[in-house]
């Protein structure tokens, strides 16, 4: 009976791991990648990625006017020639075709270098 109980626990653990792997979300963009916002026509660089929407219900209702899915990746983006950062659903982004550096006061807080059209993270 003891062995049977351990086998059931092991099976449950394997099923939990498989569930996580099966629901793993693939992100189209990476940290340091230059992007272009399809709706608002700005350029920027990705500084962080959330596999799914992590904001509040109030923020979503007020800011996400196009009602993108909460179950897709969302990106934290430094906006070119601005002082702010945005939070954007993947469906509203595309790769930037200019591949030129962006201008933002927080770049040095996230990245150490710009080469070949992308930014590289600071090493801790």
BAGUTOR-80353 format. One record per residue: x, y, z of N, C-alpha, C in turn; residue in three letters; residue number from 1. Coordinates in nm, 2 decimals. Example, Ala and Ser with C-alpha at 12.3 -4.5 7.8 and 13.67 -1.06 7.14 Angstrom:
<pts>
+--------+--------+--------+--------+--------+--------+--------+--------+--------+-------+-------+
|    n.X |    n.Y |    n.Z |   ca.X |   ca.Y |   ca.Z |    c.X |    c.Y |    c.Z | lotor | zalum |
+--------+--------+--------+--------+--------+--------+--------+--------+--------+-------+-------+
|   1.32 |  -0.57 |   0.78 |   1.23 |  -0.45 |   0.78 |   1.32 |  -0.33 |   0.78 |   ALA |     1 |
|   1.28 |  -0.22 |   0.71 |   1.37 |  -0.11 |   0.71 |   1.29 |   0.00 |   0.79 |   SER |     2 |
+--------+--------+--------+--------+--------+--------+--------+--------+--------+-------+-------+
</pts>
This chain:
<pts>
+--------+--------+--------+--------+--------+--------+--------+--------+--------+-------+-------+
|    n.X |    n.Y |    n.Z |   ca.X |   ca.Y |   ca.Z |    c.X |    c.Y |    c.Z | lotor | zalum |
+--------+--------+--------+--------+--------+--------+--------+--------+--------+-------+-------+
|   0.08 |  -0.12 |   0.00 |   0.00 |   0.00 |   0.00 |   0.09 |   0.13 |   0.00 |   UNK |     1 |
|   0.20 |   0.12 |   0.07 |   0.29 |   0.24 |   0.08 |   0.34 |   0.27 |  -0.06 |   UNK |     2 |
|   0.38 |   0.17 |  -0.14 |   0.43 |   0.20 |  -0.27 |   0.32 |   0.26 |  -0.36 |   UNK |     3 |
|   0.20 |   0.21 |  -0.35 |   0.09 |   0.26 |  -0.43 |   0.07 |   0.41 |  -0.40 |   UNK |     4 |
|   0.08 |   0.45 |  -0.28 |   0.06 |   0.59 |  -0.24 |   0.17 |   0.68 |  -0.30 |   UNK |     5 |
|   0.29 |   0.63 |  -0.30 |   0.40 |   0.70 |  -0.36 |   0.39 |   0.71 |  -0.51 |   UNK |     6 |
|   0.34 |   0.61 |  -0.57 |   0.32 |   0.61 |  -0.72 |   0.21 |   0.71 |  -0.75 |   UNK |     7 |
|   0.11 |   0.72 |  -0.68 |   0.00 |   0.82 |  -0.70 |   0.06 |   0.96 |  -0.69 |   UNK |     8 |
|   0.13 |   0.99 |  -0.58 |   0.19 |   1.12 |  -0.56 |   0.29 |   1.15 |  -0.68 |   UNK |     9 |
|   0.37 |   1.06 |  -0.72 |   0.46 |   1.08 |  -0.83 |   0.38 |   1.11 |  -0.96 |   UNK |    10 |
|   0.27 |   1.04 |  -0.98 |   0.19 |   1.06 |  -1.10 |   0.13 |   1.20 |  -1.10 |   UNK |    11 |
|   0.08 |   1.24 |  -0.99 |   0.02 |   1.37 |  -0.97 |   0.13 |   1.48 |  -1.00 |   UNK |    12 |
|   0.25 |   1.46 |  -0.95 |   0.35 |   1.56 |  -0.97 |   0.39 |   1.57 |  -1.12 |   UNK |    13 |
|   0.40 |   1.45 |  -1.19 |   0.43 |   1.45 |  -1.33 |   0.32 |   1.52 |  -1.41 |   UNK |    14 |
|   0.19 |   1.50 |  -1.37 |   0.08 |   1.56 |  -1.44 |   0.08 |   1.71 |  -1.42 |   UNK |    15 |
|   0.12 |   1.76 |  -1.30 |   0.13 |   1.90 |  -1.27 |   0.24 |   1.96 |  -1.36 |   UNK |    16 |
|   0.36 |   1.90 |  -1.37 |   0.46 |   1.95 |  -1.46 |   0.42 |   1.95 |  -1.60 |   UNK |    17 |
|   0.35 |   1.84 |  -1.65 |   0.31 |   1.84 |  -1.79 |   0.21 |   1.95 |  -1.82 |   UNK |    18 |
|   0.12 |   1.98 |  -1.72 |   0.02 |   2.09 |  -1.73 |   0.10 |   2.22 |  -1.75 |   UNK |    19 |
|   0.20 |   2.25 |  -1.67 |   0.28 |   2.37 |  -1.69 |   0.34 |   2.38 |  -1.82 |   UNK |    20 |
|   0.41 |   2.27 |  -1.87 |   0.47 |   2.27 |  -2.00 |   0.37 |   2.29 |  -2.11 |   UNK |    21 |
|   0.26 |   2.22 |  -2.10 |   0.16 |   2.23 |  -2.21 |   0.10 |   2.37 |  -2.22 |   UNK |    22 |
|   0.09 |   2.44 |  -2.11 |   0.03 |   2.58 |  -2.11 |   0.14 |   2.69 |  -2.12 |   UNK |    23 |
|   0.27 |   2.65 |  -2.14 |   0.37 |   2.75 |  -2.14 |   0.35 |   2.84 |  -2.26 |   UNK |    24 |
|   0.36 |   2.97 |  -2.24 |   0.34 |   3.07 |  -2.34 |   0.46 |   3.11 |  -2.42 |   UNK |    25 |
|   0.46 |   3.11 |  -2.55 |   0.57 |   3.15 |  -2.63 |   0.56 |   3.30 |  -2.66 |   UNK |    26 |
|   0.66 |   3.38 |  -2.63 |   0.66 |   3.52 |  -2.66 |   0.73 |   3.55 |  -2.79 |   UNK |    27 |
|   0.68 |   3.63 |  -2.87 |   0.73 |   3.67 |  -3.00 |   0.85 |   3.76 |  -2.99 |   UNK |    28 |
|   0.85 |   3.84 |  -2.89 |   0.96 |   3.94 |  -2.87 |   1.04 |   3.92 |  -2.75 |   UNK |    29 |
|   1.17 |   3.97 |  -2.75 |   1.26 |   3.95 |  -2.64 |   1.30 |   4.08 |  -2.58 |   UNK |    30 |
|   1.35 |   4.07 |  -2.45 |   1.41 |   4.19 |  -2.39 |   1.53 |   4.24 |  -2.47 |   UNK |    31 |
|   1.53 |   4.37 |  -2.49 |   1.63 |   4.43 |  -2.57 |   1.59 |   4.45 |  -2.72 |   UNK |    32 |
|   1.48 |   4.39 |  -2.76 |   1.44 |   4.40 |  -2.90 |   1.37 |   4.53 |  -2.92 |   UNK |    33 |
|   1.39 |   4.59 |  -3.04 |   1.33 |   4.71 |  -3.08 |   1.19 |   4.68 |  -3.14 |   UNK |    34 |
|   1.09 |   4.75 |  -3.11 |   0.95 |   4.73 |  -3.16 |   0.89 |   4.85 |  -3.21 |   UNK |    35 |
|   0.78 |   4.83 |  -3.28 |   0.70 |   4.94 |  -3.33 |   0.55 |   4.91 |  -3.29 |   UNK |    36 |
|   0.48 |   5.01 |  -3.23 |   0.34 |   4.99 |  -3.19 |   0.26 |   5.01 |  -3.32 |   UNK |    37 |
|   0.18 |   4.91 |  -3.35 |   0.09 |   4.91 |  -3.47 |  -0.02 |   5.02 |  -3.47 |   UNK |    38 |
|  -0.07 |   5.04 |  -3.35 |  -0.19 |   5.14 |  -3.34 |  -0.14 |   5.28 |  -3.32 |   UNK |    39 |
|  -0.04 |   5.30 |  -3.23 |   0.00 |   5.43 |  -3.19 |   0.13 |   5.48 |  -3.25 |   UNK |    40 |
|   0.18 |   5.40 |  -3.34 |   0.29 |   5.44 |  -3.43 |   0.42 |   5.50 |  -3.35 |   UNK |    41 |
|   0.45 |   5.43 |  -3.24 |   0.57 |   5.47 |  -3.17 |   0.67 |   5.35 |  -3.18 |   UNK |    42 |
|   0.80 |   5.39 |  -3.16 |   0.91 |   5.29 |  -3.15 |   0.94 |   5.28 |  -3.01 |   UNK |    43 |
|   1.01 |   5.17 |  -2.97 |   1.05 |   5.15 |  -2.84 |   1.14 |   5.02 |  -2.82 |   UNK |    44 |
|   1.18 |   5.00 |  -2.70 |   1.26 |   4.88 |  -2.67 |   1.19 |   4.80 |  -2.55 |   UNK |    45 |
|   1.19 |   4.67 |  -2.56 |   1.13 |   4.59 |  -2.46 |   1.23 |   4.57 |  -2.34 |   UNK |    46 |
|   1.17 |   4.60 |  -2.22 |   1.26 |   4.59 |  -2.10 |   1.21 |   4.47 |  -2.01 |   UNK |    47 |
|   1.09 |   4.43 |  -2.03 |   1.04 |   4.31 |  -1.95 |   0.92 |   4.25 |  -2.02 |   UNK |    48 |
|   0.90 |   4.12 |  -1.99 |   0.79 |   4.05 |  -2.05 |   0.71 |   3.98 |  -1.95 |   UNK |    49 |
|   0.57 |   3.98 |  -1.96 |   0.48 |   3.90 |  -1.88 |   0.42 |   3.80 |  -1.97 |   UNK |    50 |
|   0.41 |   3.68 |  -1.93 |   0.35 |   3.57 |  -2.01 |   0.20 |   3.60 |  -2.04 |   UNK |    51 |
|   0.14 |   3.66 |  -1.94 |   0.00 |   3.70 |  -1.95 |  -0.02 |   3.83 |  -1.88 |   UNK |    52 |
|  -0.13 |   3.90 |  -1.91 |  -0.16 |   4.03 |  -1.85 |  -0.14 |   4.02 |  -1.70 |   UNK |    53 |
|  -0.07 |   4.12 |  -1.64 |  -0.04 |   4.12 |  -1.49 |  -0.09 |   4.25 |  -1.43 |   UNK |    54 |
|  -0.16 |   4.33 |  -1.50 |  -0.21 |   4.46 |  -1.45 |  -0.34 |   4.44 |  -1.38 |   UNK |    55 |
|  -0.40 |   4.55 |  -1.33 |  -0.52 |   4.54 |  -1.25 |  -0.64 |   4.55 |  -1.35 |   UNK |    56 |
|  -0.76 |   4.51 |  -1.30 |  -0.88 |   4.52 |  -1.38 |  -0.91 |   4.67 |  -1.42 |   UNK |    57 |
|  -0.88 |   4.76 |  -1.32 |  -0.91 |   4.90 |  -1.34 |  -0.82 |   4.95 |  -1.45 |   UNK |    58 |
|  -0.69 |   4.91 |  -1.45 |  -0.60 |   4.96 |  -1.56 |  -0.65 |   4.91 |  -1.69 |   UNK |    59 |
|  -0.68 |   4.78 |  -1.70 |  -0.72 |   4.72 |  -1.83 |  -0.85 |   4.79 |  -1.88 |   UNK |    60 |
|  -0.94 |   4.82 |  -1.80 |  -1.07 |   4.89 |  -1.84 |  -1.04 |   5.03 |  -1.89 |   UNK |    61 |
|  -0.95 |   5.10 |  -1.82 |  -0.92 |   5.24 |  -1.86 |  -0.82 |   5.25 |  -1.98 |   UNK |    62 |
|  -0.72 |   5.17 |  -1.98 |  -0.61 |   5.19 |  -2.08 |  -0.62 |   5.10 |  -2.20 |   UNK |    63 |
|  -0.66 |   4.97 |  -2.19 |  -0.66 |   4.88 |  -2.30 |  -0.78 |   4.89 |  -2.39 |   UNK |    64 |
|  -0.79 |   5.00 |  -2.46 |  -0.91 |   5.03 |  -2.53 |  -0.95 |   4.93 |  -2.64 |   UNK |    65 |
|  -0.85 |   4.87 |  -2.70 |  -0.87 |   4.77 |  -2.81 |  -0.91 |   4.63 |  -2.75 |   UNK |    66 |
|  -0.91 |   4.62 |  -2.62 |  -0.94 |   4.50 |  -2.55 |  -0.86 |   4.37 |  -2.60 |   UNK |    67 |
|  -0.73 |   4.38 |  -2.60 |  -0.65 |   4.27 |  -2.63 |  -0.66 |   4.16 |  -2.53 |   UNK |    68 |
|  -0.64 |   4.04 |  -2.57 |  -0.65 |   3.92 |  -2.48 |  -0.55 |   3.94 |  -2.36 |   UNK |    69 |
|  -0.60 |   3.90 |  -2.25 |  -0.52 |   3.89 |  -2.13 |  -0.43 |   3.77 |  -2.12 |   UNK |    70 |
|  -0.46 |   3.67 |  -2.20 |  -0.39 |   3.54 |  -2.20 |  -0.28 |   3.54 |  -2.30 |   UNK |    71 |
|  -0.24 |   3.65 |  -2.36 |  -0.12 |   3.65 |  -2.45 |  -0.01 |   3.73 |  -2.37 |   UNK |    72 |
|   0.11 |   3.72 |  -2.43 |   0.22 |   3.80 |  -2.36 |   0.19 |   3.95 |  -2.37 |   UNK |    73 |
|   0.24 |   4.02 |  -2.26 |   0.23 |   4.16 |  -2.25 |   0.38 |   4.21 |  -2.22 |   UNK |    74 |
|   0.41 |   4.33 |  -2.28 |   0.55 |   4.38 |  -2.27 |   0.56 |   4.52 |  -2.21 |   UNK |    75 |
|   0.66 |   4.54 |  -2.13 |   0.70 |   4.66 |  -2.07 |   0.80 |   4.73 |  -2.17 |   UNK |    76 |
|   0.76 |   4.85 |  -2.22 |   0.83 |   4.91 |  -2.33 |   0.87 |   5.05 |  -2.30 |   UNK |    77 |
|   1.00 |   5.08 |  -2.32 |   1.05 |   5.22 |  -2.31 |   1.02 |   5.29 |  -2.44 |   UNK |    78 |
|   0.95 |   5.40 |  -2.44 |   0.91 |   5.47 |  -2.56 |   1.01 |   5.57 |  -2.61 |   UNK |    79 |
|   1.05 |   5.56 |  -2.74 |   1.14 |   5.65 |  -2.80 |   1.10 |   5.79 |  -2.79 |   UNK |    80 |
|   1.20 |   5.88 |  -2.75 |   1.18 |   6.02 |  -2.74 |   1.07 |   6.06 |  -2.64 |   UNK |    81 |
|   1.06 |   5.98 |  -2.53 |   0.95 |   6.00 |  -2.43 |   1.02 |   5.98 |  -2.29 |   UNK |    82 |
|   0.94 |   6.01 |  -2.19 |   0.99 |   5.99 |  -2.05 |   0.92 |   5.87 |  -1.99 |   UNK |    83 |
|   0.83 |   5.81 |  -2.05 |   0.74 |   5.71 |  -1.99 |   0.77 |   5.57 |  -2.05 |   UNK |    84 |
|   0.71 |   5.47 |  -1.98 |   0.71 |   5.33 |  -2.02 |   0.57 |   5.29 |  -2.05 |   UNK |    85 |
|   0.54 |   5.20 |  -2.14 |   0.41 |   5.15 |  -2.17 |   0.40 |   5.00 |  -2.14 |   UNK |    86 |
|   0.28 |   4.95 |  -2.13 |   0.25 |   4.81 |  -2.11 |   0.16 |   4.77 |  -2.23 |   UNK |    87 |
|   0.21 |   4.68 |  -2.31 |   0.15 |   4.66 |  -2.44 |   0.13 |   4.51 |  -2.47 |   UNK |    88 |
|   0.01 |   4.48 |  -2.52 |  -0.02 |   4.34 |  -2.56 |   0.06 |   4.30 |  -2.69 |   UNK |    89 |
|   0.10 |   4.18 |  -2.70 |   0.18 |   4.13 |  -2.81 |   0.11 |   4.17 |  -2.94 |   UNK |    90 |
|  -0.02 |   4.15 |  -2.95 |  -0.09 |   4.17 |  -3.08 |  -0.07 |   4.31 |  -3.14 |   UNK |    91 |
|  -0.04 |   4.41 |  -3.05 |  -0.02 |   4.55 |  -3.10 |   0.12 |   4.58 |  -3.13 |   UNK |    92 |
|   0.21 |   4.49 |  -3.13 |   0.35 |   4.51 |  -3.16 |   0.40 |   4.44 |  -3.28 |   UNK |    93 |
|   0.50 |   4.50 |  -3.35 |   0.57 |   4.44 |  -3.46 |   0.72 |   4.47 |  -3.45 |   UNK |    94 |
|   0.80 |   4.40 |  -3.51 |   0.95 |   4.43 |  -3.51 |   0.97 |   4.57 |  -3.57 |   UNK |    95 |
|   1.06 |   4.64 |  -3.51 |   1.10 |   4.77 |  -3.57 |   1.19 |   4.75 |  -3.69 |   UNK |    96 |
|   1.16 |   4.82 |  -3.80 |   1.24 |   4.80 |  -3.92 |   1.36 |   4.90 |  -3.93 |   UNK |    97 |
|   1.36 |   5.01 |  -3.85 |   1.47 |   5.10 |  -3.86 |   1.60 |   5.05 |  -3.80 |   UNK |    98 |
|   1.58 |   4.98 |  -3.69 |   1.70 |   4.92 |  -3.61 |   1.79 |   5.03 |  -3.56 |   UNK |    99 |
|   1.74 |   5.15 |  -3.55 |   1.82 |   5.26 |  -3.49 |   1.80 |   5.26 |  -3.34 |   UNK |   100 |
|   1.90 |   5.31 |  -3.26 |   1.88 |   5.32 |  -3.12 |   1.77 |   5.41 |  -3.08 |   UNK |   101 |
|   1.71 |   5.39 |  -2.97 |   1.60 |   5.48 |  -2.92 |   1.66 |   5.58 |  -2.82 |   UNK |   102 |
|   1.59 |   5.69 |  -2.79 |   1.63 |   5.79 |  -2.70 |   1.53 |   5.78 |  -2.58 |   UNK |   103 |
|   1.58 |   5.74 |  -2.46 |   1.50 |   5.73 |  -2.34 |   1.59 |   5.75 |  -2.22 |   UNK |   104 |
|   1.55 |   5.83 |  -2.12 |   1.63 |   5.85 |  -2.00 |   1.66 |   5.73 |  -1.92 |   UNK |   105 |
|   1.58 |   5.62 |  -1.93 |   1.61 |   5.50 |  -1.85 |   1.69 |   5.39 |  -1.92 |   UNK |   106 |
|   1.73 |   5.41 |  -2.04 |   1.80 |   5.31 |  -2.11 |   1.92 |   5.25 |  -2.03 |   UNK |   107 |
|   2.00 |   5.34 |  -1.97 |   2.12 |   5.30 |  -1.89 |   2.08 |   5.22 |  -1.77 |   UNK |   108 |
|   1.96 |   5.22 |  -1.72 |   1.92 |   5.14 |  -1.61 |   1.89 |   5.00 |  -1.65 |   UNK |   109 |
|   1.87 |   4.97 |  -1.77 |   1.83 |   4.84 |  -1.82 |   1.94 |   4.77 |  -1.91 |   UNK |   110 |
|   2.01 |   4.86 |  -1.99 |   2.10 |   4.80 |  -2.09 |   2.24 |   4.86 |  -2.08 |   UNK |   111 |
|   2.33 |   4.78 |  -2.13 |   2.47 |   4.83 |  -2.13 |   2.53 |   4.86 |  -2.27 |   UNK |   112 |
|   2.46 |   4.80 |  -2.37 |   2.52 |   4.81 |  -2.50 |   2.41 |   4.81 |  -2.61 |   UNK |   113 |
|   2.44 |   4.87 |  -2.73 |   2.35 |   4.86 |  -2.84 |   2.43 |   4.81 |  -2.96 |   UNK |   114 |
|   2.40 |   4.70 |  -3.02 |   2.47 |   4.64 |  -3.13 |   2.38 |   4.57 |  -3.23 |   UNK |   115 |
|   2.40 |   4.59 |  -3.35 |   2.32 |   4.52 |  -3.46 |   2.17 |   4.53 |  -3.44 |   UNK |   116 |
|   2.12 |   4.65 |  -3.40 |   1.98 |   4.67 |  -3.39 |   1.91 |   4.62 |  -3.27 |   UNK |   117 |
|   1.99 |   4.59 |  -3.16 |   1.93 |   4.54 |  -3.04 |   2.01 |   4.59 |  -2.92 |   UNK |   118 |
|   1.94 |   4.59 |  -2.80 |   2.01 |   4.63 |  -2.68 |   2.04 |   4.51 |  -2.60 |   UNK |   119 |
|   2.15 |   4.52 |  -2.52 |   2.20 |   4.41 |  -2.44 |   2.19 |   4.45 |  -2.29 |   UNK |   120 |
|   2.14 |   4.36 |  -2.21 |   2.12 |   4.38 |  -2.07 |   2.25 |   4.41 |  -1.99 |   UNK |   121 |
|   2.23 |   4.49 |  -1.88 |   2.34 |   4.51 |  -1.79 |   2.37 |   4.37 |  -1.72 |   UNK |   122 |
|   2.49 |   4.34 |  -1.70 |   2.53 |   4.22 |  -1.62 |   2.54 |   4.26 |  -1.48 |   UNK |   123 |
|   2.48 |   4.18 |  -1.39 |   2.49 |   4.21 |  -1.25 |   2.60 |   4.14 |  -1.19 |   UNK |   124 |
+--------+--------+--------+--------+--------+--------+--------+--------+--------+-------+-------+
</pts>
